[in-house]
Amino acid sequence: MKEKLVVGQFNDSFVPVMDGVTNVVKNYAYWLDKKYGECYVATPAYPGYVDREEFPVLRYYSIPLKKREPYRIGLELLDINFRTMIKSIPFDIVHAHCPFTSGVVALQIARKNNIPIVATFHSKFYDDFKQVLKIDAFAKFCTRIVMEFFDKVDQVWTVNKSTADTLREYGYKGDIEIVPNGTDFVMPENMDSLIEETENKLNLKKDDLVFLFVGQHIWQKNVKLLVDSLKILSDRNVDYKMFFVGDGYAKDELEAYVKELGLTNRITFLGKILDRDYLRSLFARADLFLFPSVYDNAPIVIREAAAVATPSLVIANSNTAEGIIDNVNGFLSENDAESYANRIISIIKDRDLLKKVGEKARETIYRDWESIVDEVYRRYLEIIRIHKKVNKIS
């Protein structure tokens, strides 16, 4: 018989703010709550949004995070109702998915209740600090503070080896466990009809060459390089349709840049898409997923593309590129617009290879969230067992 657990997932963002970490937290909570007991998500409140998840979501007071919209800063100290509620939950283990407000709350709960805390290193915090603070010394100082948080938890996870290497570069010296990400996408039997609906919605022809980017619209994700490479394609008379899905602080500037380059007839911004079926059909309709980010660690969008046999073009030697073999289960490019454009052109010349690589991506990169969370549950049990033994808890 399965041992039931009460688990807390803590993160500074959640639906309707969609990013890779939100996706992780949502799927951890869904499968843990469905199969292994109770799972709560603790996260900042989002004005006007009503949670409709199948697991409990605990919100606390927040204010906007300037220059990083739509993210918000949680101020749980000002929310008496939240603090009262969270104290009443008999957690067996808590899991912090970021080291800021929500992570601090998780750490406080763990120490007060003498339970273990796990923290996953998801993001390149130094890059975020540098973007906001501009000064390298300040960014490094803030990164050192973040590392102090990871030093205090019972176990640190990352999503792949490259991310673990980044964490080492930041100065973390403790043990690191690698727990990969998954995807909630599956290939439905009616995929063809879903794709046809999407083609009708976007006024696409069957033979249109379609590229796709899904992710935060922030400069750290190399989106300027992406648009510059698409300009090169346009100048070389490559006929294509490009769709950007997502939101972020750079969205307006990015759209303005596309307009400045005269690419509005080629590039369409679809905004944030919460409808997972629609998003899945977009991935499936795309001939090639373009994701030149060197900021991401193990982006779930690569796995979402692979789930529907759409191959990705990423930057060689980036964390994103871990597990991708060029011309086998994905494609690699150097980190400049000319190289990226040339790589796209070479890829689309061989449609048979494109399809073959997509199928191999599905075989080797795709992994469903349920199997990931089964592994997470087993890890939680072992962490709890060790914690009780060390602390002599009956």
Sequence and secondary structure as in RCSB ss.txt:
>XXXX:A:sequence
MKEKLVVGQFNDSFVPVMDGVTNVVKNYAYWLDKKYGECYVATPAYPGYVDREEFPVLRYYSIPLKKREPYRIGL
ELLDINFRTMIKSIPFDIVHAHCPFTSGVVALQIARKNNIPIVATFHSKFYDDFKQVLKIDAFAKFCTRIVMEFF
DKVDQVWTVNKSTADTLREYGYKGDIEIVPNGTDFVMPENMDSLIEETENKLNLKKDDLVFLFVGQHIWQKNVKL
LVDSLKILSDRNVDYKMFFVGDGYAKDELEAYVKELGLTNRITFLGKILDRDYLRSLFARADLFLFPSVYDNAPI
VIREAAAVATPSLVIANSNTAEGIIDNVNGFLSENDAESYANRIISIIKDRDLLKKVGEKARETIYRDWESIVDE
VYRRYLEIIRIHKKVNKIS
>XXXX:A:secstr
    EEEEEE S  TTS SHHHHHHHHHHHHHHHHSEEEEEEEE  TT     SS EEEE EEE TTSTT EEE 
GGG HHHHHHHHTS  SEEEESSSSHHHHHHHHHHHHHT  EEEEE S HHHHHHHHH  HHHHHHHHHHHHHHH
HHSSEEEESSHHHHHHHHHTT  S EEE    B     TTHHHHHHHHHHHHT  TT  EEEEES   GGGTHHH
HHHHHHHHHHTT   EEEEE   TTHHHHHHHHHHTT TTTEEEEE    HHHHHHHHHH SEEE   SS SS H
HHHHHHHTT  EEEETTSGGGTT  BTTTBEEE SSHHHHHHHHHHHHT HHHHHHHHHHHHHHT  BHHHHHHH
HHHHHHHHHHHHHHHHT  
